[in-house]
Amino acid sequence: MELTMNKTSKAIVMLLFPALALGQNSVSGTVTDKDSGQPLVGVNVVVEGTTMGAATGSDGSYTVSGVSDGSYTVTAKYIGYADQSASVTVGGSSVTANFQLESAAINMGMVDVLASRNYESLGMSGSQFTSEELELRLGSRGMPQALSTLPNVFVEQNGGGYDD
């Protein structure tokens, strides 16, 4: 019985060994800024056509493990930088693909910020004025002096510094 179990264990190991070796390929490398040469942290590096990928660490390095044999396109993507791709052929060993990303402007359409507000009576005294009116009130005075022109506002100055 012991001899049979030993042969069975060896047979299982021999059958699993090629399967384990098959998925041990990896794609690794570093991603840096093209202008400064500094490592980029958090860059997404993906193996196109698969669900595999990795993010770079604090030193700009990445490793995508478990890549099957074949030819792939590896792409580095980072916000504020142009995407960069490299073709790699994985076959029984690890492959290195380093990237130097170039900064790129992000073009967006024009953004309009609009706001409106209905003035409501609060049942107490108050003042409302626009930013243009505030500029007229300020003149060459500081904010405390401008606020003192409002009804029921009392300004007390302490300190003695300029415009306190």
C-alpha positions as CSV (number, residue, x, y, z in Angstrom):
1,M,0.0,0.0,0.0
2,E,2.8,2.4,0.9
3,L,4.5,1.7,-2.4
4,T,1.3,2.3,-4.4
5,M,0.7,5.6,-2.6
6,N,4.3,6.7,-3.3
7,K,3.9,5.9,-7.0
8,T,0.6,7.8,-7.1
9,S,2.1,10.8,-5.4
10,K,5.0,10.8,-8.0
11,A,2.5,10.5,-10.8
12,I,0.4,13.5,-9.6
13,V,3.6,15.6,-9.1
14,M,4.8,14.7,-12.6
15,L,1.4,15.7,-14.1
16,L,1.1,19.0,-12.2
17,F,4.7,20.1,-12.8
18,P,4.2,21.1,-16.4
19,A,1.0,22.9,-15.6
20,L,2.7,24.9,-12.8
21,A,5.6,25.8,-15.1
22,L,3.3,26.9,-17.8
23,G,1.9,29.9,-15.8
24,Q,5.1,31.1,-14.3
25,N,6.0,33.6,-17.1
26,S,5.9,37.2,-16.2
27,V,6.2,40.7,-17.8
28,S,8.0,43.2,-15.6
29,G,9.8,46.5,-15.9
30,T,9.8,50.1,-14.7
31,V,7.8,53.2,-15.8
32,T,9.5,56.6,-15.6
33,D,8.8,60.2,-16.6
34,K,10.5,60.9,-20.0
35,D,11.6,64.4,-19.1
36,S,12.8,64.0,-15.4
37,G,13.6,60.3,-15.3
38,Q,11.7,60.0,-12.0
39,P,9.7,56.8,-11.4
40,L,5.9,57.1,-11.8
41,V,3.7,55.7,-9.0
42,G,0.3,54.1,-9.7
43,V,0.7,53.7,-13.5
44,N,-1.7,51.0,-14.9
45,V,0.2,48.5,-16.9
46,V,-2.1,46.1,-18.8
47,V,-1.5,43.1,-21.1
48,E,-4.0,43.8,-23.9
49,G,-6.4,41.1,-24.8
50,T,-6.3,39.6,-21.3
51,T,-7.6,40.5,-17.8
52,M,-4.0,40.7,-16.5
53,G,-2.3,43.9,-15.3
54,A,-0.5,45.6,-12.5
55,A,0.1,49.0,-11.0
56,T,3.6,50.4,-10.5
57,G,4.9,50.8,-7.0
58,S,6.8,53.6,-5.3
59,D,10.0,52.8,-7.3
60,G,8.0,52.7,-10.6
61,S,8.4,49.0,-11.0
62,Y,5.7,46.5,-11.9
63,T,5.3,42.7,-12.5
64,V,2.5,40.9,-14.3
65,S,2.7,37.2,-13.3
66,G,1.1,34.2,-14.8
67,V,1.3,35.3,-18.5
68,S,0.9,32.4,-20.9
69,D,3.3,31.9,-23.8
70,G,2.5,34.1,-26.8
71,S,2.8,37.6,-28.3
72,Y,1.2,40.5,-26.5
73,T,0.9,44.2,-26.5
74,V,1.6,45.7,-23.1
75,T,0.3,49.2,-22.5
76,A,1.2,51.7,-19.7
77,K,-1.6,54.2,-18.9
78,Y,-1.4,57.2,-16.5
79,I,-3.6,60.3,-16.2
80,G,-1.8,63.3,-17.5
81,Y,0.6,61.2,-19.7
82,A,0.3,59.8,-23.2
83,D,-0.4,56.0,-23.3
84,Q,2.6,54.0,-24.5
85,S,2.6,50.4,-25.8
86,A,5.2,47.8,-26.4
87,S,5.1,44.4,-28.2
88,V,6.5,41.5,-26.2
89,T,6.8,37.8,-26.9
90,V,6.6,35.5,-23.8
91,G,8.0,32.1,-24.2
92,G,9.2,30.1,-21.2
93,S,10.8,33.0,-19.3
94,S,10.2,36.5,-17.9
95,V,10.2,39.5,-20.3
96,T,11.2,43.1,-19.5
97,A,9.2,46.0,-20.9
98,N,10.3,49.5,-19.6
99,F,8.3,52.6,-20.4
100,Q,9.2,56.3,-20.5
101,L,5.9,58.2,-20.5
102,E,5.6,61.7,-22.0
103,S,3.3,64.2,-20.3
104,A,0.3,65.2,-22.3
105,A,-2.4,67.8,-21.9
106,I,-5.9,66.7,-21.3
107,N,-8.2,68.5,-23.6
108,M,-11.7,69.1,-22.3
109,G,-14.6,71.0,-23.7
110,M,-15.5,74.3,-22.3
111,V,-17.2,74.2,-18.9
112,D,-19.9,76.7,-18.0
113,V,-20.6,77.2,-14.3
114,L,-24.0,78.8,-13.8
115,A,-25.8,79.6,-10.5
116,S,-29.0,81.4,-9.6
117,R,-30.6,82.0,-6.3
118,N,-34.0,83.4,-5.2
119,Y,-33.8,85.9,-2.5
120,E,-36.1,85.1,0.3
121,S,-37.3,87.3,3.2
122,L,-35.9,85.9,6.4
123,G,-38.0,88.0,8.7
124,M,-35.1,90.0,10.0
125,S,-33.0,92.8,8.8
126,G,-30.2,92.0,6.5
127,S,-28.2,93.3,3.5
128,Q,-27.6,91.9,0.1
129,F,-25.1,93.2,-2.3
130,T,-23.2,92.0,-5.3
131,S,-19.5,91.6,-5.7
132,E,-19.4,94.8,-7.7
133,E,-21.0,96.6,-4.9
134,L,-18.5,95.1,-2.4
135,E,-15.6,96.4,-4.5
136,L,-17.2,99.9,-4.4
137,R,-17.7,99.7,-0.7
138,L,-14.1,98.5,-0.1
139,G,-12.5,101.3,-2.1
140,S,-9.1,101.7,-0.5
141,R,-10.3,100.5,2.9
142,G,-9.9,97.1,4.4
143,M,-12.6,94.5,4.9
144,P,-13.4,95.5,8.6
145,Q,-14.0,99.1,7.6
146,A,-16.1,98.0,4.6
147,L,-18.2,95.8,6.8
148,S,-18.8,98.6,9.3
149,T,-20.8,100.4,6.7
150,L,-23.5,97.7,6.8
151,P,-26.5,98.2,9.1
152,N,-26.3,96.6,12.5
153,V,-22.6,95.6,12.0
154,F,-20.2,96.7,14.7
155,V,-16.5,96.3,14.1
156,E,-14.1,96.2,17.0
157,Q,-10.4,96.5,16.2
158,N,-7.8,94.9,18.5
159,G,-4.1,94.5,17.9
160,G,-2.7,97.5,16.2
161,G,-1.4,95.9,13.1
162,Y,-2.1,97.3,9.6
163,D,-5.8,97.0,8.8
164,D,-6.7,95.2,12.1
